């Protein structure tokens, strides 16, 4: 939990959770509330008629995160304690539940061995949330964001981004452009003029630190000239890449390393670069590049 203390939002995946213990629920839930003890669940014990309360802990190791946005993924395989954690966090308004309705296994059971590998399960306790006055036996925990179980992570991710003020399209655009950047470098490494033709916009031009400028046609000509070259191809990698996004334009800045051979000896050159990408008709292309030797 210490590693998660600085998070703006968290997603907890309970889609395949078969159960657990009340102690673990109390411990984990304690991080998502303030320090004052809070009743998480009332349990009515049938044999004795008593009511047992589950509460958050007064003290936990590390920092509490009561303001962190929380999303819990659930589905038909979310059972027992997994349902209990999801339900109590939902009823207290502390988390959004994403996925499909859970199994509906809410009662506390005791298992009696019968021999030959068989056991007999007897329910002895019924949980009720202090706010709703209900549990989830049979009906299951109902999701706030109802989607197919397999789609729950993506749905929660988008909801979390919106909650903290980041448009999902912004993140997607950056990922798409970073992927295209790698494809562009691969085309250079493989002397692939066909791929390069698709990646570079018609108006593309690259400007070097000494003021020299190459158009798209000149770049393609130089790539084609190397197609049958016996020289070992250069290898490219990028570091410290940052993205700036404005609408459907993405500008990447960073450091480019070029590893090659000269007279049989390995050499490495480094450059600072600024590449501008534009999205037109759903397709990204590089429209300009600036490259300076470091």
Helices and strands as residue ranges (DSSP letters): G 2-4, E 9-13, H 22-30, E 39-45, E 51-55, E 69-74, H 81-91, E 96-99, E 108-115, E 118-128, E 145-146, G 149-151, H 152-163, H 168-189, H 193-199, E 200-208, E 213-215, H 216-225, E 235-246, E 249-262, E 265-280, E 283-293
